[in-house]
Amino acid sequence: MTVGERIKLKREELELSQKELADKAEVSYSFMSDIENEKKKPSLPTLEKIATALNCTSAELLGGDSAFNEIPDDLLEPLELLKLRPELKALLKTSSKVTKKDIEFVIEYLKFKDK
């Protein structure tokens, strides 16, 4: 299943039109249509806005089409928290293959650093 298909599925579960979702996510209707039809890919910040509008996480929308498909459920929430830290957000944007081991390392490092 593609990102666009997941967005459409979540949108339909919430009984939202594309226009309503586009308005909630602060993107144009035509861009939302292009995302759902896999004509365009949303940036990470845009994907996060869409996820918020759909009451889910960007990791859920990425699902099997990204490195997130190998991340256990118990690491999805910490990963979302990591994206909020500016110094790590850039790392996650540029990394195409984030592994479970990478995420565990960063989480442990942050726990140690914050002590």
Secondary structure, DSSP 8 states (H G I E B T S, - for coil): --HHHHHHHHHHHTT--HHHHHHHHTS-HHHHHHHHTTSS---HHHHHHHHHHTTS-HHHHHGGGSGGGGS-HHHHHHHHHHTTSHHHHHHHHH-S---HHHHHHHHHHHHHHT-
